Amino acid sequence: MCSLSAKSASDRPSTEACHGYMRDYLEYLRGVRNVSRNTAKGYRADIEAFLAWCERKGVDPLAITTPQVRAWLGELRRARYAPRTMNRKLSALRGFYNWMIERDLATTSALATMPGPKVGRHLPKVMGDREVRQMLSAVESENPSDIFDRALVEFLYATGARIQEASNVNLEDIDLARGSVRLFGKGSKERLVPLYPKARKAVAEYLEKVRPARVLKVPEAERKEHERALFLSQRGRRMSAASLRTRFEQVVKRAGLPPTITPHTMRHTFATELLNGDADLRSVQELLGHASLSTTQIYTNLSIERLGSVMRQAHPRGE
């Protein structure tokens, strides 16, 4: 592991030294900040791409200047990266550079203070009541596959869970008697979310009629690895986020709905419905597992736009 000594590359800073610091930084993120493996992987890719650019251009990453940062951003812009992607890359690098500055590994603040490109307001897509009913109608039969899909759709609609969070749910995390589920969000942050009665009924039916048979399909030697999971595949293994997403997409297709409806659309719908029902913003933030209230505030804009649309249709002077 690369030493964190400030003197290790102070005389001749290089991309090689920066790669060593990056490895230490990623270990810090995983061990101290408890970021997910996927998040750390994304940070690594963004930092490595930047260091590769520095090497190509002969730029010292530990003494990078503001004009050089602007040149890098200009190259991303010419390569037609979306503003959101550019901001994500900048965010990953800001964290890395702030970490290095705190440890006297870098003296430049050009990247740490560089503002990102402006991003136009993008309101998330949400589902209406009719679309949700259409999805549930597509899985109303009593065959095992439909019982599973019904439990998944009701679970996502009731909790606003990210699809990865749904994949991670274990049996001990769900309390049907009290009507709640414990979810673990980004950074393993824990939150308790209520389950409404129809979701409890759908999950209970899946647990009673479908899941027991699936557990028995796993070889006994592998059973401990999978038997705790709430959502099991037909072969009795914990379903990954990708597998659950595929199941959801199949329900959307069967319901005759556009493929733009994703599990995250259900999460957006959950948040918007709560705000339309007069839930306060802080409560919605907690239920979604957002670290920042500003992330949750976009749903306020969505609710206002929806109310404006209703008023334009209903009010005699709305047009």
TASUL-V876602 format. One record per pair of residues at least 24 apart in sequence whose ideal C-beta (glycine too) atoms are under 10 Angstrom apart, sorted by sequence separation. I is the first residue (numbers start at 1). J is the second residue. If there is no record, write none. Layout:
BEGIN
I,J  I,J
END
This chain:
BEGIN
4,28  69,93  90,114  159,183  161,185  162,186  176,200  206,230  210,234  275,299  2,27  22,47  90,115  91,116  132,157  175,200  176,201  206,231  211,236  271,296  274,299  275,300  1,27  21,47  22,48  50,76  90,116  155,181  165,191  174,200  206,232  272,298  273,299  276,302  277,303  49,76  89,116  90,117  176,203  203,230  271,298  272,299  275,302  276,303  19,47  22,50  87,115  88,116  165,193  176,204  203,231  271,299  272,300  275,303  18,47  19,48  22,51  64,93  87,116  174,203  270,299  271,300  274,303  275,304  18,48  86,116  87,117  127,157  161,191  174,204  268,298  269,299  272,302  273,303  276,306  86,117  87,118  176,207  268,299  271,302  272,303  275,306  276,307  18,50  19,51  61,93  84,116  85,117  87,119  159,191  161,193  271,303  15,48  18,51  64,97  83,116  84,117  86,119  160,193  174,207  83,117  159,193  169,203  268,302  272,306  15,50  16,51  61,96  62,97  82,117  83,118  84,119  158,193  159,194  15,51  18,54  19,55  61,97  81,117  83,119  84,120  158,194  159,195  171,207  14,51  15,52  18,55  82,119  83,120  158,195  159,196  15,53  62,100  84,122  158,196  15,54  16,55  22,61  46,85  50,89  61,100  69,108  72,111  157,196  158,197  14,54  15,55  21,61  49,89  50,90  68,108  70,110  77,117  155,195  158,198  159,199  171,211  14,55  15,56  21,62  69,110  73,114  76,117  154,195  157,198  158,199  18,60  19,61  46,88  47,89  50,92  51,93  64,106  66,108  68,110  69,111  72,114  154,196  157,199  158,200  17,60  18,61  46,89  49,92  50,93  62,105  63,106  65,108  66,109  67,110  68,111  69,112  73,116  156,199  15,59  17,61  18,62  45,89  46,90  49,93  62,106  63,107  64,108  66,110  69,113  70,114  73,117  154,198  155,199  158,202  15,60  17,62  43,88  46,91  47,92  51,96  61,106  62,107  63,108  64,109  65,110  66,111  69,114  154,199  155,200  157,202  158,203  14,60  15,61  42,88  43,89  46,92  47,93  50,96  60,106  62,108  64,110  65,111  153,199  154,200  13,60  14,61  15,62  42,89  45,92  46,93  61,108  63,110  64,111  66,113  154,201  155,202  12,60  13,61  14,62  43,91  44,92  47,95  60,108  66,114  150,198  151,199  154,202  155,203  13,62  43,92  46,95  47,96  150,199  153,202  154,203  181,230  12,62  13,63  42,92  43,93  46,96  47,97  61,111  64,114  151,201  152,202  13,64  150,201  151,202  152,203  154,205  155,206  10,62  43,95  150,202  151,203  154,206  9,62  39,92  43,96  149,202  150,203  151,204  148,202  151,205  152,206  147,202  150,205  151,206  173,228  150,206  151,207  171,227  172,228  174,230  148,205  149,206  170,227  171,228  173,230  147,205  148,206  170,228  171,229  172,230  147,206  151,210  169,228  170,229  171,230  35,95  147,207  151,211  169,229  170,230  50,111  147,208  148,209  168,229  169,230  33,95  136,198  144,206  147,209  148,210  167,229  168,230  169,231  139,202  142,205  147,210  148,211  167,230  168,231  146,210  147,211  166,230  167,231  144,209  145,210  166,231  29,95  33,99  136,202  143,209  144,210  148,214  29,96  142,209  143,210  144,211  170,238  144,213  169,238  25,95  26,96  29,99  144,214  168,238  25,96  28,99  167,238  25,97  167,239  25,98  166,239  167,240  168,241  22,96  25,99  167,241  21,96  24,99  25,100  28,103  155,230  166,241  167,242  21,97  24,100  155,231  163,239  164,240  165,241  167,243  22,99  163,240  164,241  167,244  193,270  18,96  21,99  22,100  25,103  152,230  163,241  164,242  166,244  167,245  21,100  24,103  151,230  152,231  162,241  163,242  166,245  25,105  151,231  163,243  164,244  24,105  163,244  164,245  18,100  21,103  163,245  166,248  148,231  21,105  148,232  163,247  20,105  21,106  148,233  163,248  148,234  18,105  152,239  17,105  18,106  156,244  17,106  145,234  155,244  144,234  148,239  13,105  152,244  156,248  13,106  193,286  194,287  6,100  10,104  13,107  153,247  191,285  192,286  193,287  10,105  13,108  152,247  153,248  191,286  192,287  193,288  4,100  9,105  10,106  152,248  191,287  193,289  6,103  7,104  8,105  9,106  10,107  166,263  191,288  5,103  6,104  7,105  149,247  153,251  191,289  4,103  5,104  6,105  148,247  149,248  152,251  153,252  163,262  164,263  190,289  191,290  4,104  5,105  6,106  163,263  189,289  4,105  6,107  149,250  150,251  162,263  163,264  189,290  145,247  149,251  153,255  161,263  162,264  165,267  187,289  189,291  2,105  163,266  185,288  186,289  160,264  163,267  183,287  185,289  186,290  187,291  145,250  146,251  149,254  161,266  162,267  183,288  184,289  185,290  186,291  160,266  161,267  183,289  185,291  156,263  159,266  160,267  146,254  156,264  158,266  159,267  160,268  156,265  157,266  160,269  161,270  153,263  156,266  157,267  160,270  139,250  152,263  155,266  156,267  159,270  160,271  138,250  139,251  157,269  158,270  160,272  135,248  138,251  153,266  156,269  157,270  160,273  138,252  152,266  156,270  160,274  136,251  138,253  139,254  135,251  138,254  139,255  157,273  134,251  135,252  137,254  138,255  134,252  137,255  138,256  135,254  136,255  138,257  134,254  135,255  131,252  134,255  135,256  133,255  134,256  135,257  132,255  134,257  131,255  160,284  165,289  127,252  131,256  132,257  38,164  131,257  135,261  161,287  162,288  130,257  131,258  160,287  161,288  162,289  36,164  159,287  160,288  161,289  132,261  159,288  160,289  127,257  131,261  135,266  125,258  127,261  131,265  132,266  125,260  126,261  125,261  125,262  132,269  127,265  131,269  125,264  126,265  127,266  124,264  125,265  126,266  129,269  124,265  126,267  127,268  128,269  132,273  126,268  127,269  124,267  125,268  126,269  127,270  124,268  125,269  126,270  129,273  123,268  124,269  126,271  127,272  126,272  127,273  39,186  124,271  126,273  36,184  38,186  39,187  124,272  36,185  123,272  36,186  126,276  35,186  36,187  34,186  35,187  36,188  34,187  35,188  33,187  34,188  34,189  29,187  126,299  124,298  123,298  124,299  122,298  123,299  126,302  121,298  124,301  125,302  126,303  123,301  124,302  128,306  123,302  121,301  126,306  123,305  123,306  38,241
END
